[in-house]
Amino acid sequence: MQVPDAAVAVPLAYVTNVGSGNVSVIDVATNTASPIAIVVGTLPEQVAITPDGTRAYVTNAGSSSVSVINTFNNTVVGTPIPVGSAPSGLAVTPNGARVYVANSGSNTVSVIDTATSAVVGDPIPVGPAPAGVAVTPNGARVYVATLDANAVSVIDTATNTVVGGPIPVGAAPTGIAVTSIGSLAFVANSSSNSVSVIDTFTDTAVGSPIPVGAAPTGIVVNSTGTKAFVSNFQSNSVSVIDVLTLTVVGGPIPVGTAPTGIAITPDGGRLYVANSGSNSVSVIDAFTNSAIGSPIPVGTAPTGIAITPSNIPIIPTLSDRGFWVLCAALGMAVAVHLVARRARSL
């Protein structure tokens, strides 16, 4: 039986506004932001969402903590989770069990257990000023861009220890993203205006860095693993890289002022770019590489952005009887998923 349209979650974009200390929520179906932003900690930097779409984790650089948002009702859950100093980038493991948080001020990575909303183990020492974080699709490795070391550290998630030596990349690496099959990691080098590519099987750089715009900061790879999109902070643009040829294709795509965070919709059709200098989010058609409509106003100095998964049935407002009737109609596999999600939303 087909899931009723009303029961399918519309993807939402969560945007961290470092200047206003809150998170804006954009409905990607209408490209409008909710009039009420979610208040989190001080200087919210980046955001990551669990694979099931139920939680958004936000690093608060000014209060050395991570806030947790319930995406069903867009409220903060519990108290902020203490981590290291000046947390920046973060990533959730594919099974949703752990969140890896780069503490840029203490040169470590904290690991959060999503079931208990508590840090597990000791912080993992990495290179100086860790920034971007990416997890491989199999959940076995975490790649951390260390801005002041011009390198990337690799963490084994089975032991939560660094494996091998730092991988040299360009100057001041910030954003990092791994392809959907996990074979390559793309690293935005903000001070050398380039993107380095790492072979994740050998943990070595592939070829020469790819020239892009000025001060590349954020980076995302589409779900098919064919294109990487890079936000250029000083060029007010987005560059597109062909993953097969490892070359830039087409001209830079104009966006707002000082773009930082960048995210792509689950279907790969649209890019959302946080413009920290113009307090807005630009929307780009990822197939035609052209802007869609006007930038969406959000809070002050937006820096991070993440989008929830799509096509996930959620029925938080149904009566108990209606909920169970729907579960029976959908079948056991979907029903089990729905029950778990409903429990987390209450």
C-alpha positions as CSV (number, residue, x, y, z in Angstrom):
1,M,0.0,0.0,0.0
2,Q,1.3,3.5,-0.8
3,V,2.0,5.8,2.1
4,P,-0.5,8.7,2.1
5,D,1.0,12.0,1.1
6,A,0.1,13.5,4.5
7,A,2.2,10.8,6.2
8,V,5.4,11.6,4.3
9,A,7.9,14.0,5.8
10,V,8.8,17.0,3.7
11,P,12.5,17.7,4.0
12,L,13.5,20.6,6.2
13,A,16.7,22.6,6.2
14,Y,18.1,23.6,9.5
15,V,20.4,26.7,9.5
16,T,22.6,27.7,12.3
17,N,22.7,31.5,12.8
18,V,25.9,32.2,14.7
19,G,25.1,35.9,15.1
20,S,21.6,35.5,16.5
21,G,22.2,32.4,18.6
22,N,19.4,30.4,17.0
23,V,18.5,27.9,14.3
24,S,16.2,28.7,11.4
25,V,14.0,26.0,9.8
26,I,13.3,26.1,6.1
27,D,10.5,24.1,4.4
28,V,12.2,23.0,1.2
29,A,8.8,22.5,-0.5
30,T,8.0,26.2,-0.3
31,N,11.5,27.6,0.4
32,T,10.2,29.6,3.3
33,A,11.6,29.9,6.8
34,S,9.6,29.4,9.9
35,P,8.9,32.8,11.5
36,I,10.1,31.4,14.9
37,A,13.7,30.3,15.1
38,I,14.9,27.8,17.7
39,V,17.0,29.2,20.4
40,V,20.1,27.2,21.2
41,G,23.5,27.9,22.8
42,T,26.0,30.7,22.2
43,L,27.4,31.1,18.7
44,P,25.9,28.0,17.0
45,E,28.3,27.0,14.3
46,Q,27.3,23.8,12.5
47,V,24.4,21.3,12.4
48,A,24.1,17.6,11.6
49,I,20.9,15.5,11.4
50,T,20.5,11.8,12.3
51,P,19.8,9.4,9.4
52,D,16.2,8.8,10.6
53,G,15.6,12.6,10.7
54,T,14.4,12.8,14.3
55,R,17.2,14.8,15.8
56,A,19.4,17.8,14.8
57,Y,22.7,18.3,16.6
58,V,24.1,21.8,16.8
59,T,27.6,22.9,17.9
60,N,27.6,25.9,20.2
61,A,31.1,27.4,19.8
62,G,30.6,30.1,22.4
63,S,29.3,27.8,25.1
64,S,31.4,24.6,24.3
65,S,28.3,22.5,24.0
66,V,26.0,20.7,21.6
67,S,22.2,21.3,21.6
68,V,19.8,18.6,20.5
69,I,16.6,19.6,18.5
70,N,13.6,17.3,18.2
71,T,12.7,17.7,14.6
72,F,9.1,16.7,15.1
73,N,8.2,19.8,17.1
74,N,11.4,21.8,16.6
75,T,12.1,22.2,20.3
76,V,15.4,21.7,22.2
77,V,15.7,18.4,24.0
78,G,17.2,18.5,27.5
79,T,20.2,20.6,28.4
80,P,23.1,21.2,26.1
81,I,25.7,18.4,26.1
82,P,29.2,19.7,27.3
83,V,32.0,19.0,24.9
84,G,35.4,20.5,24.3
85,S,36.3,24.1,23.7
86,A,34.8,25.9,20.7
87,P,33.1,23.0,18.9
88,S,32.8,23.5,15.2
89,G,32.1,20.7,12.7
90,L,30.2,17.5,13.5
91,A,28.9,14.4,11.8
92,V,26.5,11.6,12.7
93,T,27.4,7.9,12.0
94,P,25.2,6.1,9.4
95,N,23.5,4.0,12.1
96,G,22.7,7.2,14.1
97,A,24.3,5.9,17.3
98,R,27.2,8.4,17.6
99,V,28.0,12.0,16.9
100,Y,31.6,13.1,16.3
101,V,32.3,16.7,17.3
102,A,35.4,18.7,16.4
103,N,36.5,20.9,19.3
104,S,38.5,23.6,17.5
105,G,39.7,25.2,20.7
106,S,41.0,22.0,22.4
107,N,42.3,20.1,19.4
108,T,40.1,17.1,20.1
109,V,37.0,15.2,18.9
110,S,34.3,14.4,21.4
111,V,31.9,11.4,20.8
112,I,28.3,11.7,21.8
113,D,26.1,8.6,22.4
114,T,22.7,9.6,20.8
115,A,20.8,7.2,23.0
116,T,21.9,8.8,26.2
117,S,22.8,12.3,24.9
118,A,26.1,12.0,26.8
119,V,29.8,12.1,25.8
120,V,31.4,8.6,25.8
121,G,35.1,8.1,26.5
122,D,37.8,10.7,26.6
123,P,38.2,13.3,23.9
124,I,40.2,12.0,20.9
125,P,43.3,14.1,20.3
126,V,43.7,15.2,16.7
127,G,45.6,18.0,14.9
128,P,45.3,21.7,15.8
129,A,42.1,23.5,15.2
130,P,39.9,20.7,13.9
131,A,37.0,22.0,11.8
132,G,35.1,19.8,9.3
133,V,34.1,16.3,10.1
134,A,32.9,13.5,7.8
135,V,32.0,9.8,8.4
136,T,32.4,7.1,5.8
137,P,29.2,5.4,4.7
138,N,30.1,2.2,6.4
139,G,30.7,4.1,9.7
140,A,34.2,2.7,10.1
141,R,36.2,5.9,9.7
142,V,35.9,9.6,10.6
143,Y,37.8,12.2,8.7
144,V,38.6,15.4,10.4
145,A,40.0,18.5,8.7
146,T,42.6,20.2,11.0
147,L,42.8,23.8,9.9
148,D,46.1,24.8,11.6
149,A,47.9,21.6,10.5
150,N,47.0,21.7,6.8
151,A,46.1,18.1,7.2
152,V,43.3,15.5,7.8
153,S,43.2,13.1,10.8
154,V,41.5,9.7,10.5
155,I,39.7,8.1,13.4
156,D,38.9,4.4,13.7
157,T,35.3,4.3,15.1
158,A,35.8,0.8,16.5
159,T,38.5,2.1,18.9
160,N,37.9,5.8,18.7
161,T,41.6,6.3,18.2
162,V,43.5,8.1,15.4
163,V,45.0,5.7,12.8
164,G,48.0,6.5,10.7
165,G,49.6,9.9,10.4
166,P,48.0,13.2,9.4
167,I,47.2,13.3,5.6
168,P,48.7,16.5,4.1
169,V,46.3,18.6,2.1
170,G,46.1,22.3,1.2
171,A,46.3,25.3,3.5
172,A,43.7,25.8,6.2
173,P,41.3,22.9,5.4
174,T,37.8,23.5,6.7
175,G,35.0,21.6,5.1
176,I,35.2,17.9,4.2
177,A,32.8,15.5,2.5
178,V,33.0,11.8,1.6
179,T,31.4,10.2,-1.5
180,S,28.4,7.9,-1.2
181,I,30.5,4.8,-1.8
182,G,33.1,6.1,0.6
183,S,36.1,5.9,-1.8
184,L,37.0,9.6,-1.9
185,A,37.1,12.5,0.6
186,F,36.9,16.0,-0.7
187,V,38.6,18.7,1.4
188,A,38.0,22.5,1.0
189,N,41.3,24.3,1.6
190,S,40.3,27.8,2.6
191,S,43.7,29.5,2.4
192,S,44.9,27.9,-0.8
193,N,41.7,28.3,-2.9
194,S,41.6,24.6,-3.7
195,V,40.1,21.3,-3.0
196,S,42.2,18.3,-2.1
197,V,41.0,14.7,-2.8
198,I,41.9,11.8,-0.5
199,D,41.7,8.1,-1.5
200,T,40.1,6.6,1.6
201,F,41.5,3.2,0.9
202,T,45.1,4.3,1.0
203,D,44.5,7.6,3.0
204,T,46.7,9.5,0.6
205,A,46.0,12.6,-1.5
206,V,45.0,11.9,-5.2
207,G,46.7,14.2,-7.8
208,S,47.1,17.9,-7.4
209,P,44.6,20.1,-5.5
210,I,41.7,21.3,-7.7
211,P,41.6,25.1,-8.0
212,V,38.2,26.6,-7.1
213,G,37.1,30.1,-5.9
214,A,38.5,32.2,-3.1
215,A,38.4,30.8,0.4
216,P,36.5,27.6,-0.2
217,T,34.7,26.7,3.1
218,G,31.9,24.3,2.8
219,I,31.6,21.2,0.6
220,V,29.0,18.6,-0.2
221,V,28.9,15.6,-2.6
222,N,25.6,14.5,-4.2
223,S,24.1,11.1,-3.4
224,T,25.1,9.6,-6.7
225,G,28.7,10.6,-6.1
226,T,29.1,12.4,-9.4
227,K,29.5,16.0,-8.3
228,A,31.0,17.9,-5.4
229,F,29.8,21.5,-4.7
230,V,32.0,24.0,-2.9
231,S,31.1,27.3,-1.3
232,N,33.6,30.0,-1.9
233,F,33.5,32.4,1.0
234,Q,35.4,35.3,-0.6
235,S,34.1,34.8,-4.2
236,N,30.4,34.7,-3.2
237,S,30.0,31.7,-5.4
238,V,29.7,27.9,-5.6
239,S,32.1,25.8,-7.7
240,V,31.1,22.4,-9.2
241,I,33.6,19.5,-9.4
242,D,33.1,16.5,-11.6
243,V,34.0,13.6,-9.3
244,L,35.0,11.3,-12.2
245,T,37.5,13.7,-13.8
246,L,38.3,15.7,-10.7
247,T,38.0,19.0,-12.5
248,V,35.8,22.0,-12.2
249,V,32.9,22.1,-14.6
250,G,31.1,25.2,-15.7
251,G,31.5,28.7,-14.3
252,P,31.1,29.6,-10.6
253,I,27.5,30.0,-9.5
254,P,26.7,33.3,-7.9
255,V,25.1,33.2,-4.4
256,G,24.9,35.7,-1.5
257,T,27.7,37.3,0.5
258,A,30.3,35.1,2.3
259,P,28.8,31.7,1.7
260,T,29.8,29.0,4.2
261,G,27.6,26.0,4.9
262,I,26.2,24.0,1.9
263,A,23.8,21.1,1.8
264,I,21.9,19.2,-0.9
265,T,18.4,17.7,-0.9
266,P,18.1,13.9,-0.6
267,D,17.0,13.7,-4.3
268,G,20.1,15.7,-5.4
269,G,18.0,18.3,-7.1
270,R,18.7,21.4,-5.1
271,L,21.5,23.0,-3.2
272,Y,21.0,25.2,-0.1
273,V,23.8,27.7,0.7
274,A,24.1,29.7,3.9
275,N,25.3,33.2,3.1
276,S,26.8,34.4,6.4
277,G,27.3,38.0,5.1
278,S,23.8,38.6,3.8
279,N,21.8,36.7,6.4
280,S,20.2,34.5,3.8
281,V,20.1,31.1,2.2
282,S,20.5,30.7,-1.6
283,V,18.8,27.9,-3.5
284,I,20.4,26.4,-6.6
285,D,19.1,23.9,-9.1
286,A,21.8,21.3,-8.9
287,F,21.1,20.1,-12.5
288,T,21.1,23.4,-14.3
289,N,23.5,25.1,-11.8
290,S,21.2,28.2,-11.7
291,A,19.6,30.1,-8.8
292,I,16.0,29.3,-7.8
293,G,14.1,32.4,-6.7
294,S,15.4,35.0,-4.3
295,P,17.6,34.1,-1.3
296,I,15.6,33.1,1.8
297,P,16.0,35.5,4.8
298,V,17.1,33.7,8.0
299,G,18.9,34.9,11.1
300,T,22.1,36.8,11.6
301,A,25.3,35.3,10.1
302,P,24.1,31.8,9.1
303,T,27.0,29.4,8.9
304,G,25.9,25.8,9.0
305,I,23.1,24.0,7.2
306,A,21.7,20.4,7.0
307,I,18.7,18.9,5.4
308,T,16.5,16.1,6.8
309,P,15.9,12.9,4.9
310,S,12.8,12.6,2.7
311,N,10.2,10.0,2.2
312,I,10.2,9.0,5.8
313,P,6.7,8.4,7.1
314,I,5.9,10.4,10.3
315,I,2.6,10.6,12.0
316,P,3.1,12.5,15.3
317,T,-0.4,14.0,15.4
318,L,-2.5,11.0,14.7
319,S,-4.7,9.6,17.4
320,D,-3.5,6.2,18.8
321,R,-6.2,4.4,16.9
322,G,-5.4,6.2,13.7
323,F,-1.7,5.5,14.1
324,W,-2.1,1.8,14.6
325,V,-4.6,1.6,11.7
326,L,-1.9,3.2,9.5
327,C,0.8,0.8,10.7
328,A,-1.4,-2.2,10.0
329,A,-2.0,-0.9,6.4
330,L,1.6,-0.3,5.8
331,G,3.0,-3.7,6.8
332,M,5.3,-4.9,9.5
333,A,8.6,-3.4,8.2
334,V,7.3,0.1,8.0
335,A,5.3,-0.3,11.1
336,V,8.3,-1.1,13.2
337,H,10.1,2.0,11.9
338,L,7.0,4.2,12.6
339,V,6.7,2.9,16.2
340,A,10.3,3.8,16.9
341,R,10.0,7.2,15.4
342,R,6.8,8.0,17.2
343,A,8.3,7.0,20.5
344,R,11.2,9.4,20.0
345,S,8.8,12.2,19.1
346,L,6.8,12.0,22.4
